[in-house]
Amino acid sequence: MQAQNSAINFLKIEQDSVKKSFFLKQIGNGYFPTKYFDFDLRYLVKYNQFEGLRTGLGGVTNKNFSEKYKINGYTVYGFRDDAYKFSIGGSVRLSESTNTWLNLSYTDDLQETGSSKFLTDTRFFQFFEPRLLNIDLFHRHITQAISIAHKFHPKLSTETQFSSSNVEPTYNYVFNLDGEQFNKFQFTTATLSMQWSPFSQFRIADNVYKNIKEGYPKFTLQYSRSIKDVLKGDFNFSKLDFKTIHRHLHKNKNVSEFTLVSGIARGDVPLTHLYHAYPNNINKETILQRFSVAGITSFETMFFNEFFSDKFTTVQLKHFLKPFNISQRYKPQLVLISRFAIGDINNPERHENISFGSLRKGYTESGFEINKLLFGFGLSFTYRYGGYHLPNFEDNIAFKFTFNLTL
């Protein structure tokens, strides 16, 4: 009897441990799980220069609700612009073995001007997104979209999307196209995105491929086409975007990471759909006034809205030294960083009421981070040099906090 009770207690402890591990994993992925619905922690609290404090609720149904259907959505409120934003969507699984989903969505929200994302990018969550604090150039969009996500192979994921968007900049901007002036835009866009992970490893479990080891490099390619006069689209243009990430683990447990992002846009492209290089420097006079929090992949010395391009390439190199083993819990880490960006823009005169430069001379910055000094916080120092070195020495320096927290 005693042996039986011990076995029962052991199983109970193991089950509790599995539940705790699952809960922490979900929290780390940005979800607070409940029985049928997982709340998305990304929508709880954020801050930016246009909305001020932004808060709300959102989430998605989980497998207990259905393994074939998903319902997702969110609603948020910005206190400074005094406006609600929301999104509602649904998905239906067409094939389990190829993880094929048909998705529908309706979104009324803000997007940072010059930003772009890949449809096939996996979800990325940070408890604290530092770069968002200082963004001030947004456009509002109302977008209806339908897409199909499909795995042709465990190592090749694709998503195809067709969308229609009404876009209105929140700032004073005019796109002058052959004498016709636009301050609001309608886009009808078809997009194909592919992500190839040739060195990742998979195994079959319950008739579904599970990723058991992330392999590098990874490659992502995306083509978008905006079509004029279809569903009232205003412009013809195309965009081709590429990204590759490579990580190498050295024998001494140092890690080197290489990231290349490139894009080219051709046709009649308003500022909202051009590229920036993810700047993260505040337009303030002194180093201390610009003191904020460093991002993960942003250019720390590049000022917000300083450059826009219709063709660009960025290269980022990071070398993570093995953490300093000061104690069991205290292990700060030194990271060496170098970033480079180059780009250009055709017809800059089309973009009225806003001034910006090009990246044709090549932009370079280098520096280091010392992470996890105290409660996940660290320090970052970056220096701007090369073609866009500024006359005032202090303007080339970015000194910031870093924040890294893992569960």
N, C-alpha and C positions, 0 to 999 in steps of 0.2 A: 504493500500500500504506500509506504514511504517513497519507494522508487517511482511509483506511478504519479504521486503528487509532485515529485521533483521534475519528472518529465513534463507534466502539465504546466508547471511554473516556468520551466525553460522555454516551452513553446509560446507561452504568453509574453515572456520578456522579449523573445525574438520577434513576435508579431508587433509588439509596441515599438521595437527598434526599427522595423521596416516602415511602420506608419510615420514615425518621427523623421526618418530619412527621406521619405516621399514628401512630407510636408516641407522640410527644409529645402529640398530640391525645387519644389514649386515656388517657394518664396524667392529662391535665388534666380529663378526664371521670370520673376515679376508677377506671380499669381498668388492670390490667397484662396486656397481651394475650399469649396463647400460641397455638399452632396451632389448637386446637379449643375452648379454654376461656379466658375472660377473668376473671382474678381481680379481685374487687371490693375496692378499697382501703379502703372505709368500715368494713370489719370487722376490720382488722388491729389497731388500738390505739385505744381510747377510754377516757374516765374520767368517772365521775359519783359523786355523794355516796352512792348506795345500793350500787352494784356495786363501787365502787372502780375498780381497773384492769379493763377489759373487753377481751379479745383473742380473736381467732379467725380463721377463713378462710371465704370465700364467693366466689361468682361466678356466671357464666352462660355457657352454650355460645354459640359465635359462628357466623357464616355458613359457616365451613369445616366445621363439624359438620353443620349443616343450615340451609337457608333457610326451611324450613316448620315446624320444631320447635325448641323451646328447653327446656332444663332449667336451673333455677336453684336456689340454696340457700345456706345458711350455717350455721355452728355457732360459738358464742362461749361464753366462760366468764368469769364475774365473780368476782374473787378475794375481795371483801369479803362478798358474799352466798353464796359457795361454791355456785354453781348454773350449770348449762349451759342455754343457750337455742339454739333452732334454727328453721330454716324450710326447707321443700322445696316446689318448685313446678314446673309445666310449662306450656307454651303450644303451641298449634297454630295455624298461620295458615290462616284460612278463605278469605280473599280478598287478593290482592296489590294490586290497584288501589285498594281502599278501606282497605288496611292493617288488616284485621279479624283479631283474634286472640281465641281462646278460652283463658282462663287458669284454672288450678286451683292452690290453695296450701293448705298446712297450716303454721301458725306457732305456736310456743310461746316467747313473749318478753315483754319489759317495754314499757310505753308510758307516757309522761309524762301524769299526770292533768291534764285540762283542755286538752290539745293536740288539734288537729284538722288534717286534711290533705285536699286535693282529689285525687280519683283521677286526674284528667287533668293534674295538674302534671307538668311535665317533670323529669327527673332533675337534682338539684342536688348538687354535690360541693364540699366544702372540705377542703383538706389538714388544717385545724385547725378544729374546731367549738367555739368558746369557750363558748357558752352551756351546752353539755352538762356542763361541769365542775362546775357548781353546782346541778344539778337533784337534788332529793331525794325528790320525791313521785311515785312510780310505782305502776301497777297491773300485775299479771301477767295475760296473756290467752292463751288457747288458741283459735285461730281457724281455722275451715275456710271457704274462700271460693271461689266460682266467679264469673268475670266475663267480659264481652265488651267489647273495645275496638274502636271502629269510627269511621272518618272518613266522615261524610255528605257532606263537602265538604273540600277542602284547608284551608279556614279554620275548619272546625267539627269538633272532635274530641269523641268521647263515650266514656264507659265506664259500663257497668251492672254492678253487683255484688250478689250475694246471699251473706250470710255468717251463720255461727253462732259465737258466742263465749262461752266461760266466762271470767269476769273476777273477780279477787280482789285488792283493794288490799293493798299491802305495808305499810300504816300502819293505825293503829287508827281505823276509820271505820265508822259505821252509818248506813244510809239508812232513816229511819223513815217508812213510808208507811201512814198511817191506822192506826197502832198496830202494824203488822207490821214487824219489823226485819230488814233485809238487811245482811249483811257480805260476801256473795258474790253475783254476779249472772250471769244467763244472758241473752244478747241474740240475737235473730234479726232481722237487719237487711237491708233492701233499699235500695240507693243508686243514684242516677242523677247523673252528673257531666257537664258540658258546658263546653268551652272554645272561645271564639270569638275569632279573630284577624283582624278585617275588613281590617286595613291591611297585613298581611304579604303578601309576594310569593312566588309559586311558579312552577316550570316542570316540565314532564314530562320525565323521563329514565328510559329502560328501562321505560316503562309505569307509572312511579311518580312522584308529585308530590314534588319536592324544594323545601325552603324555601331561597330565595336571599336574602331580606331580611326581618329581623324588623321588623314594623310595630306601632305603638302608637296608641291604647290596646288592651289585651287584656282580655277579660272571662271570668270563670269563675263558673258557677252550679252548685250541688250540693244535691240533696234526698235526705235519708235518713229512713227510716221503720223504727222498732223495733216489732215485732209481738208482742204477748203471746199465749201459749198455742200458738204455732207453733214446733215443735222446742224446746219447753220454755222459750220466751221469758218473762221475768218482767215486762216493762214495755211499755206503749204510749207512745211519744213520737215526735215528728218534729223534724227539724232542717233549716233552710234557710240555706245559706251562700253568700256572694257575695264576689268579689274582683275588683278591677280595678287594672291597672298602666299608668301612662303615663310615657313618657320624651320629653323634648324637647331636641334639640341646638340650641343657640344659635349665631349666626353667629360669635361670639368663641370657640367651642369649649367653652364652659361647658355643663353638662348638668343639667337639672332632672328630678327623678323624683318622681312622686306615686303612692302606694299606699293603697288603701282596702280594708279587710277588714271584713265584717259578718256576723253570724250571729244566728239566733233559734231557740230550742228550746222546744217546747210539749209538755206532758204530764208524765209521771213520770220525771224525769231524775236519776239519781244523779250525785254529784260527778265521777266518772270521765269523764262525757260532757258536762259543762258546759264553759264557755269560760274561758280566761284570756287576758291580753293580751300574752303572751310577755314576762314580766318577766325581768330579768337582774341583780338586785342582791342581794348576799349579806346575810343577817341578822346583821351584825356591828356593833360599836359605833362604830368610828372609820373615817374615810375610807381610811386606809392599810390597815386590816384588810379593807376591802371592795374593795381594789384587785385587779382581775382583768382579763379580756379582754372587750372590747365585742363584741356580736353584730352581725348585719347588719340585722335588722329588729326587734330587741327593745327594750323600754323599759328603759333603763339605770338609772334611778333608782327603778323600781318593784321592791319586794322580792318574792322568791319566795313564792308562796302568800298574797299580801296581798289579792288580789281574785279572785272567781269570779263568773260571770254566766250567765244563761240567755238574755240578749240583749245584744249589744254591737256597737260600731263603733269601729274604729281608723283614723286617718288619719296617714300619715307623709309628710313633705316633706323631700327632700334636694336640695341644690344643690351640684353638683360644679364647683368652679372649675378652669379649665385648669391642668394640672400646671405647677409652677415648673420652668423649664428651666435648672437649675443646671449640669448637665453632661449628657453623652451618656447616662450610666447613672443619674444621681441626679436624680430628678424627683418630689419630694414633692408631695402634693396636699391642698388644704384643702377640706373638705366642711362645709356649714352644714346643720343638722338641726333639725327641729321635729316633735314627735309629740303626738297627742291621742287620748284614749280615753274613751268614755262607755258605760255599761251599767247593768244592774240585774238583780235576781233575785227571783223569786217564791218564797215558802215557804222562806226560809233555815233555819227551825227544823227542817226535815226532815233536815238534814245534821248529825249528831251527832259529838261528839269532835273537832271541828275548828272553828276560828274564822277568819273572813275578812270582808272588807268588800265593799261594792258600789261601782260606778263612777258612781253616779247624778249626782254633782256635776261630773263631767268631770275627767279627769286630763290634765295638760299638762307637757311637758318640752321644753327646747330646749338646743342646744349646738353643738359643732363637733368635727370630727376632723381631724387632720393625719396623713395616711397615708403609708406607704412612706418613713419617715425612715431606717430601718436594717434591712436584710435582711427587708423586708416588714412590719416592725413600725412602728407609729405611736402616737399618743396621742389620747385622747378625753376631752372634758369636757362634762358634761351637768348641767343644773339643773332641779329640780322646783319648779313654782309653780302658782298657781291654787287650785282647790277642795281639793286634797289636799296643799298645802304643809304641811310639818311644823314644829312649834315650834322644834326644835333646828336651827339654820342648817346645820350640817354634814351632817345627815341628808338634806338636799335635794340634795346634791352627789354626783355619780359621776365619778370620775377613773380612767381605765382605759387599758390598752394597746388598740391595734387590730392586726389582722393581715390583710394582703392580699398574696397571692402568685399571680402568673400565669405560665404557661409560654409 
